Amino acid sequence: MRNVLFICEHNSARSQMAEAYLNHLAAGELGAESAGLEPGSLNPNVIEVLKEDGIDISANTTTSVFDLYKKGNHYDFVIVVCSEKAGARCPIFPGRVLRLHWPFDDPSAFTGTHDDILKQTRTVRDAIKEKIIAFIDEYQEKGLKMFIEREQK
């Protein structure tokens, strides 16, 4: 099984959603973890919109990317789902790691009524799910070699 790490700033929303979808949709073939640069607490709106899609992350905790790095964890893919500026602060994991950047809006920055915030969070959830499905499809079709070749260009 190939290992994937999703990183965002607080590991409270985007990386949690990406981890949940990859583990749900590619179980046994790809395994995901998530972590944050400055771990916070799980975003309750993210918990709510994932439950709408049949995924319960309410028992998840947030993790520091630096703790995973210090443990010597190895990943085949490290995917940063926050801004490029924040992603530049991520450690470089050892080994042959493909580092990808998929920026998504941060649900913790959404404002408005609860319904407005949920609507915006659903938009991010759906975009992450679509990206995960495309990633799995591409991986299943072409395997790890395709990703390596793309990164070398």
N, C-alpha and C positions, 0 to 999 in steps of 0.2 A: 504494500500500500504506500502511495506517495503522501507525504505530509505537507500540509499547507498552513501557513500562519498569516492571519489577517491582523493588521495593526491600524489603530486610529489613536486619536489623542487620549481619550479617557476609557476606552474599552467599555463604553456604556451603551452604544447604539449601533453604529455602522459595522464595526468589526464583529459584534455579537450577532447581528443579522446575517452577515456573510458566513460566519462559522456555522450557524444553525442551518442555513440553507444547504451549504455544501455537505454537511454531515447527514442531513435529511435526504438529499437527492442523489448523493454519490456514495452512500454507505458501503464500506468494504473495498472500494476502489481508491478513493481519496479520503483522507482524514484531516479535519481542520481543528485548529485551536485559534484563539484570538487573544490579543493583549493590547495594552495601551501605554503611551509614553508617560502619562500621569494618571493612573487608574482612579476612576471615580466610583460612582454607584450606578447600578443598572437603571436605565431610563424607563420609567413606568409606561410611557407612551409606546415605546418599542415592544415591551412585554405585551401590551394590549393588542397592537396591530399584528404581531406574530401569532398570537392566539387565534385571531380571526382566520389565519391561514393554517391552523392546526398544529402550530409549533409552540411549545411551552418552554420558555427560558427563565421562568421566574426563580428557579433555584440556582441559576448561574451566579458566579462571582466574577469580579473584575481582576485582571492579572497585569502585572508589570512586564513589559517586553524585556526590560533589563534583567529581571529575575530569570526569565526563560533563557536569555543569553548567558547569564552567569552559570546556569545549570548545564550549559553545553548542549542544549537541544539542537537538533539538526532538522532542517526543512528543505524540501525540494522547491517550494515556492514560498516567497514572502510577498504578500500583497498588501500594499498600503492603501487604505480607503479614505484617508483624510487629505488635507491640502498638501501640496508639494512642499511648502515651507515646513510644515509640521513633520512630514515624512522624512525630510532631510536629517532630522534628529535621531532617526532609528539606527540601532546598531547594525553592523554588517555581520550576518551569521556565517560561520565557517562552512566550507564545503562548496559543492557546485550548486549554488542556489540561484534560481531565477527570481529576480525582484521585479514586480509589476506595480504599476500605480493606477488605481481606479478611484479618482476623486468623486466623492458623493457629498451632498449637503449634510450638514450636521444637525440632526434633530434637536439637540440641546439648544440650538440657537433660534429655533422657531418661536414665533410670538403670535398672539391672538387668542381667541377663545379656545377652549379645550377641543372643540370640534375642528377648528381651523388647524390646530397643531396636529391632531390626528390625521387630517387630510394630507398635510404636508409630509408627515411621517410615513403614511401609506405610499406616497409617491416615491420616497426614497426606498422603502421596502420593496416595492415592485421593480424599481430600477436595479437594485442589488440582486433580486431573484433572477431577473432576465440576464444579468451579467454572469451569474453563477451557472445558469443553464447553458449559456453560450460557452463558457469555460469548460464545463463538463463535456459538452458535445465535441468541442475542438480537441480536448484531451483524448476522448474515446476514439475519435476518428484518426488522429495523427500521433498520439502518444507524446511522451516527454521530449523525444527528438525534435519534433516540430517547434516546441517552445525554445529549445536551445538554439536551433538554427535561426529562429526569428531574432533572438537576442544578440546573435553574433553579427547581424547585418548592420 
